[in-house]
Amino acid sequence: MLDSPQAYLDAAPDAGRPWLEEFWAHVHDRCPGLEWRMKGSVSVKYANEAAKPALRAFVDEVLTRHGMI
């Protein structure tokens, strides 16, 4: 178990760090403080740039459905 977002980021593969930071920023922009909790909920290959719009839409839909945005 990792104790912080930075520890999680440090343990991530080099290729995944920018992707995770971008994902966390998207979640933070919509619901600050939730980005760390969203992390384990999704799984996308880091090199799959085409997945980013669908993932952002999915996150937005989940946050909307739960009344968080």
C-alpha positions as CSV (number, residue, x, y, z in Angstrom):
1,M,0.0,0.0,0.0
2,L,1.4,3.4,-1.0
3,D,1.0,6.3,1.5
4,S,0.7,9.2,-0.9
5,P,0.0,10.3,-4.5
6,Q,3.7,11.1,-4.9
7,A,4.7,7.6,-3.7
8,Y,2.3,6.1,-6.2
9,L,3.7,8.3,-8.9
10,D,7.3,7.4,-8.0
11,A,6.4,3.7,-8.2
12,A,4.7,4.1,-11.6
13,P,6.7,3.2,-14.8
14,D,8.4,6.2,-16.3
15,A,6.1,6.1,-19.3
16,G,3.0,6.3,-17.1
17,R,3.9,9.3,-15.0
18,P,2.9,12.0,-17.4
19,W,-0.3,10.1,-18.1
20,L,-1.2,9.8,-14.4
21,E,-0.4,13.4,-13.8
22,E,-2.7,14.4,-16.7
23,F,-5.5,12.2,-15.4
24,W,-5.2,13.5,-11.9
25,A,-5.2,17.1,-13.1
26,H,-8.5,16.3,-15.0
27,V,-10.1,14.9,-11.9
28,H,-8.8,17.7,-9.7
29,D,-10.2,20.3,-12.1
30,R,-13.6,18.8,-11.6
31,C,-13.6,17.6,-8.0
32,P,-10.5,18.7,-6.0
33,G,-9.2,16.1,-3.6
34,L,-10.8,13.1,-5.4
35,E,-7.9,12.5,-7.8
36,W,-6.1,10.2,-5.4
37,R,-9.2,8.1,-4.8
38,M,-10.0,7.7,-8.5
39,K,-6.6,6.1,-9.4
40,G,-7.4,2.4,-8.8
41,S,-10.8,2.7,-10.5
42,V,-9.5,2.8,-14.1
43,S,-7.0,0.9,-16.2
44,V,-5.7,2.1,-19.5
45,K,-2.4,1.4,-21.3
46,Y,-0.2,4.5,-20.9
47,A,0.6,4.6,-24.6
48,N,-3.1,4.6,-25.6
49,E,-3.5,8.3,-26.4
50,A,-6.9,7.6,-28.1
51,A,-8.3,6.5,-24.8
52,K,-7.9,9.8,-23.1
53,P,-11.1,11.5,-24.4
54,A,-13.2,8.4,-23.5
55,L,-11.6,8.2,-20.0
56,R,-12.2,11.9,-19.4
57,A,-15.9,11.5,-20.5
58,F,-16.2,8.4,-18.2
59,V,-14.8,10.3,-15.2
60,D,-17.1,13.3,-15.8
61,E,-20.1,11.0,-16.1
62,V,-19.3,9.1,-12.9
63,L,-18.8,12.4,-11.0
64,T,-22.0,13.8,-12.4
65,R,-24.0,10.7,-11.6
66,H,-22.9,10.9,-8.0
67,G,-23.7,14.6,-7.7
68,M,-20.0,15.6,-7.3
69,I,-20.0,18.0,-10.2
